[in-house]
Amino acid sequence: MNKVIIVGAGINGLVAANYLVKSGFDVSIIEKKSQTGGACIKDTVEIRNKKIDFAYGPTVLGMMPDFIFKETGLSKITQGYYPKTPKLVYFNGKETSTKIYQDHLKLEEELRDKWGETGKVNAFRNDENKVIKFIQELYKNGTSPSTDIANDCLGKELTRLWITGNAKDLLDHYFSSEKTKLYMGMTVIESGPASLYEPGTAFTIPLMDSGSVFDGYWGFVKTGIWKITENLTKINKDLGVKFYLESNIQEVDNDKNSISFSKNSKDFKLNYDQLIFATDPLTPSKFIKDFKNDINLDLIGTSGKVTAFFKNPVRWKDSNNYSDSFRFIFSVDTLESFENASQNALNDLDDYFPGFIQIYPEGSAQRKMDNNEYFDKLIFFTKNISYNKKALSLDKVKDKIISTVIPHIENPEDLVFSKFLTPKDLNETFLFPKGNIDHITLSGKQNFEKRTFSSKKDNFYSYYGYENIYYCGAGSFPCGSVAGTSGYMCSKQLIGNIKTHKD
């Protein structure tokens, strides 16, 4: 039986293991930490003698393809929910919101009335959906991304605008209002401070809506998003996947196809036919014997999050009947100021440059799924925080983030506790290189077909040309998030390569 060892028990390692073991492979997973899940795990805090679990890393689910959710077995034991109410957007402390409707015609009317938008909103959504469908077909078929394939499927004009072009040109092509451009373009700096003017950054915009588990939208998991990796771990164990937790790798000898590691003060050596790293992109280079390639990556992350706990359900001053809606608060009004704030964080000119805050109504969503907890939870996902300090030394930044949201809430006195994570914390807690939630920045030189470490077009997920070493961590195509897409695509490519060699 073909032996596969996977290093890393995050979502991609777990998804790859699921597909490989069901295809007849002998699969083992080696994990440094004492639990599986990678960054998709829970933390627990005690407030007023009550223990409450909350998402330590990612909070919302959105980029997972529906076929992975179903084929892995997750759909049978995992309940999800996404808000069908409009998203709400606020600018510069204004108390009333602009509603981002899912209906294209209602959205067009709303943006015209609120932001003076006279551009091509409907055309943008229609073209975006074409690109999203194209991306989703790459996922399902396990097809390595390439500009040639994009040209064939989308045509040269859409490929130029949405795949190889820069975000600024894409937004200018469709919209007239700066506020519309800001809202539609904010995902460009989701992982790190990619420049809006850099070729290839347009692709991030459709990429972030390319999951299909919630019809392309983002939502929540009952109890918490960590149930995705907890449940998939259980499924994989039942299928026969072997787990080696709390294991420290010493060396990968690819001449002898062996990996050495220690566990509980004992030394182990396992042989493999194929080795998959479902880790950050730097880790393999530390352990592969005689690794000689130079690695030059944009790594800096500038995202942080505050989890805020309220003793009673949050009451919003505006649109409280949309209590489960995502809300966005922008501290800038123009693309130029948006770009400047992002680049200032990159250059570490200060601890925090307010850009935008995404508010995830975790507590309200849990109540919708009949999971009533002792405390309500709001998560403030925040841009732009510099990399050089941990949360413990940035109380003023945390206070500024909270004070931006609190004016929109009727019962701020119910806020009883908050937990802050900075990029530096994300680096130390989850081993994200330079605190980047997608492991490497979604810049033009690290996006779409360039989001690979392989020199071989026919072996997209190989690691620096090694014949039987693969990489499917968040630094590979498509990107991070709790999706498992790169784990699936890598396993599909590996299975195809084995079949080809046998034939």
N, C-alpha and C positions, 0 to 999 in steps of 0.2 A: 504493500500500500504506500502511495506517495506521501511523504511526511512534510508537512508545512509547519513552521514555527512562526508565530506572530509576536512581535515585540510591541506591547502597548495594548491595554484593555479599555481604551476609550471607545467612542461610538464606531469609528472606522474599523478598529481591530475586531470589535464584536460582530459587526456586519460582515466583514470579510470572512471571519471564522464560520459564521452561520451558513453562508453560501458554499464554502469549501467543504465543510463536513458533510453537508447534504449532497455534495457531488462525489463523495467517496474518499476524500482525503483524510489522513490522520493529522488532526490539528491540535497544536498546543499553543497556549498564550502565556508569555512571560511578562509580568507586570511588576514595576518597581514598588508601587504602593500596596497597602494592605487591603485595598478594595478596588473593584473594577469601576469603570465609569469615566475615567479621565477627569475632565473638568465638569462633566455632567453628574454632579453628586450633590448631596444635601449637607447642610450644616444645621446645628440645633442651638437655639438660644433659650435661656430661661428668663421669663419676664413675669414678675409678680407670682412666683412659684408655679408658673405654668411653662411647660416645655413646648416649643413650637419649632417645627422643621421649616427650612426655607432653602431655596435654590442658592447654592454657594457660588456656582459659576453661571452658565446660561440659565435664562428664565423662561423664554418662549420658544416654541417649536414652529418652524415654518419652511425650512429648506429641504425637509425630508420628502423624497418621492413617495407617492401613495403605494407604488408596487413594493417598495422595500418594507413599508409599514405592514403590508399584508403578507408578503412572501416569507418574511422572517418569523411570522407568527405573532408579532406585536399587537396587531389589530384585535386579536381574540381576547387579550388580557389587559389592554391599555385603553383607557377612555380619554378622548380629547375634546376640545371645544374651541371654536374661534368666534369672536364677536362679529355679528353681521350688521351691527350698527356702524355708522360712519366714524372715521377717525376725526379727531378734533385738533385743530392747529391754532396756536396763539402766537402773536408777535409782540415783543417788547412790552410785556406785562398787560396787554389788553385783556379785559375780562370776558369778552365774547369771542367765540371761536369761529373759524371757517371749517365747514364740514366736508370731509373728503369722502364723498359717496362712492359706493361700489358701482352704481349705475352711471354709465359714462355721460349720458345726457344731463342728468341732475348735477353731476360734477361740473360739467362745462358751464351750466347756468350759475352754480354757486361761485365758481372762480371768477366768472365775469362780474357778478354782483359785488363780491367781497374784495377781490384783488385787482379788478379792472383788466382781467385777462382777455385778450382779443386774439390769441393765437389758436393753434390747432390741437386742442385738448383731446378731442375724439380721435384724431389721426394718430396722436402719440400713443394712446391706449391701444388702438388697433395694431399699430406697428410693433409696439412692445409685446403684445400677445403673440404675434408671429415669431418674434425672436425667442420668447419664452418657450413656445411650442418646439422650436428648433433645438433649444438647449435640452428640453425634456426628452427629446428623441435621442440626443447624444447619450444622456444618462441611461435610458432603458436599454439601448443597444450596446452600451459599453464602448462607444465609438470615441476614439481619441480626437480632441478638438483640433481643427485646423482652419485657416483662412480659406483654403481652397474649398473645403466642404461648405463653409458658410456662404461663399460666393455662389456655389451650385444650388444651395437650398433657399437662400434669402435674396440672391441677386447682389450685384456689386454696390448699389446705392445703400441698401439697408445694412450691408456688411460694413461699408465705410462709416456710416453714422453710428451704428450700435455695437460694432465689434472692434474695429481698429481705430476708430476716431476718439477724440477727447470729449469729456463730459460737457465742457463749456459749449462746444460747437453743437452737440446734440441738443442741449437745453435751449440754445438760441434758435435752433432750427424750428422748434415747435412752439415756443412760448414767448410772450411779450412782457409778462410781469416778472419782476425780480422775485417776488414772493413765491410764485409758482415754481420758478426755477430752483429756488432754495429747497422747497419741499420735495420736489421730484429728484433733486440731485444730492440729497443729504447722505444717501447710502454710499456714495463714493468714498467717504472718509470713515466708513463704519469700522474698519479694522485699524487703520492708521492714517496718517496725514498724506494721502496721495493727492497730487495736484490735479485740480479740475482741468488744467491746460495740457496735461500729459497724454499723448496718444495711447489709446487702449483703455483709458479709464471709463469711457462710456459704457463698456460691457458690464461693469458692476451694477448698473441700474436695473437691467432685466434679470441679472443673475440673482439678486436678492429676493426676487419674487418667483423664482423658477421651481420651488418646491410645489408638490401637488397634494400633500397629505391633507391640507385644508383648502383645496381649490386655489392654491397660489397665495393664500393669506397666511398670517401668523396667528398662532393661538396658544392654548395652554393644555397641560396634561393633568388629569385628576390626581390629587395629592401633591404632585410636583413633577417637574420635567425629569428629575432623576429616576422616575419610574421607568423611563425608556431604557436606560442602561441596566438598571436592576432587573427588569423583566427579561431583557435580552440575554443577560448573563445566565439567568435560570434556564431559559430556553436552550441556550448553547450547552450548558452542563448536561441537560437531559438528552441532548443529541450526541454527547460523548466528547465534547471539547474538553481538553485537560488544561487546568489553570495552575500556574506557578506564581503566586502572589508574594509580595515582600522579597523579591528576587533582584539582586544586583548583578548586572552583566559585567563580565571581566574582559571577554574577547570574542570576536567573531573571526574564525579562521575559514575563509571561503575556499582555500585550497583543499582543506579536509572536510568542508561542509559541516562544521561543528560550531556550537555556541557554548561558551563556558560562563557559568554564573554561580553565585552563592545564595543560599537560602537557609535561614536558621543556623548560621555558622557552619553549614555543610557546603561542599563544592559539588557542582553538577556539571555534566557535559552532555549535551544532546546533539544528535546528528539530524540534519535536515536535507531534503531535496530542494525545497524552496524556502526562502526566508523573507518575511514581510515586516517592514518597520511601519507601524501605525503610530508614529511619534511626531515630535517636532522634527524639522528637516536637518537639524544639526546633530542630533543624537547618533544616527548611524555612523557618521564620520568619526565619532569618538571611539567606536568599538571595533570597526572593521580593520583587521590587521593590515598594515602597510597602506592605509588609505592615503592617496596622494593628490586628490583634486582640490583646487582652490574653490572655496564657497564664498560668493559675494552676493549678499541678499540685503534688501531693505527690510529691516525687522521692527522698527520702532512702532509701538502701539500707543494710542492716546485715549483709549476708552476706559471709563470707570463706571461704577454703579453704586448707588445707595439703596439699601433695602430699608424701608421705613415701616414700622409697626404701629398700628393704631388700636386703641382699646375698644373702639366702636367703629362700625362701617363708615368709611369716608363719605362725607356729603359734599358734592361739588356745587359751587355757586352757579356755574354755567352747565346746563344740560345734564343734571343729575340723573335723568331718566336714561342717559347713556353711561351709566356707571361702569360698564365693562368695556368701554371704548378705549383704544389707545389714544393718548394725548401727546402732543408735541409742543414744546415751548421754545421758540427761537429768540436768541438774544442779539441776533444780527438781522439786517434788513436787505442786504445786497450780496450777490455772489462774490464781489470783491472783498467785502468784510468777512465773509464766510471763509474764503481762501486765506486771507491774512491771519485769521484766528488759528486755522489749522496749521499753517506753516510756522507761526510763532511758537506753537507747542512743539513742533518738530525741532525747532532751533533752541528750545529750552530757554526762552526769554523770560518766562515766569512760570509759576506753578499751575496756573489755570487761565485759559482764555475762553470765556463762555461762547458757545456756538449754538448747540441745541440740546434739549433734554427730551428723551422719549420716556413716557410714563406707562408702565405696564400694570394694569389693575389686577394683580394676582389674586388678591382676596376676593374681589367681586366675582372673578371667573370661577374660583373654587366654589363659591356659593351657588353659582349657576349649575355646577356639576354635583350639587348636594354634598359638598365637602365643607361643612361649617367648622371653622377653627376659632380658637380663643381670641385671636387678634387679626385685624385686617392688615393686608400687606400691599404696599405700593413699591414698585421698583423704578428708580430714576436712572436710566442709562444715559450717560453724560459724555459729551465731547467739550473741550479738548484739554486733557490733563497731561502735563509733562511726565517724563519717565523717572525722574531722579529721586522721588520721595515716596515713602509708604504712607498709608492713611493715618497712622498714629501721629505723624508730624504735620498733617494737613487738616486740622479741625476747622480752620477758617474756610477752606475750600468746601468741605462738607456742609458747613453752615450756609455758605453762599448758594450751593445747589439746592438745599432744602428751602431756603428763603425765597428762591425763585418760584417754587411750586406752591408753597403754603398760602399765598394770597388768593389762590383759586379754590381754596378749601374752606368750608363753613365751620368745621370743627377741628381747627389746628391744635386745640388743647388736648385732643385725644392721642396725639403723637407721643408715644412712651419710650421708644427705643429706635436706634438706627445703626446700620452696619455699612461701612464704607470700604470699597476696594479700589485701589489705584492701579495703573499699569505695572508699577513696581510690585505690588501685592500679587497681581495676576502672574507675574513672572515667578515669584518665589513659591506661590501656592500651587499653581498648575503647570509650572515649567514652560509657560509661554515665552519664547525668545523675546526679550525686550518688552514683555507685557503685551504682545500682539495677539488678540483673540483669534485671528486666522493664521497664526504662526509667522506669516510674512505678509507685508502690506499688499493690498490689491492695487498696486501701481501698474502702469502700462507694461513695464518690463517683466512683471510677475503675474500676468493675468491671461486668461483664455488659453491659447495654445502654448504660451510661455510658462504656464504654471506647471512645470515638470522639472525633474532632475535627470531626465534621460536624454542621451544623445541619439537615441534611435526612434525614428518616427513610428516604427511598427511595434515598439515596446515602450509605450508612453509612461508606464508606471515603474519601469526598472530604475534602479538607483545608480546613477553615474556609470552606466554601461555594463554593470555586473549582470551576467547572464541569469542568475537565479536569486538575485536580491532585488526586492521590490520596495517601493515607498508609497504609502497611501494615507499619510497623515494630513492634517488640515492645510499644510503648505502645498498640497498637490491639487490639481483640478478636481472639483470646481473651486472650493475653498473650505472654510471651517463650518461652524454651526453644528447643531446636533442633527445631522442629516444622514451620515453614513454613505453618501454617494460615492466618494472616492474609494471607500472600502469595497463597495459593490463593484465598481468599474475595474478596480485592480484585480479582484478575484475572478471576474469574468474574463479579463485579459490573460491571467495566469492559466485558467482552465483551458482557454483557447490555445495557448502556447503548448501546453502539455499534449493536447489532442493532436495538434499539428505535428509535433515530434514523433508521436506514436504512429501516425499515419505515414 
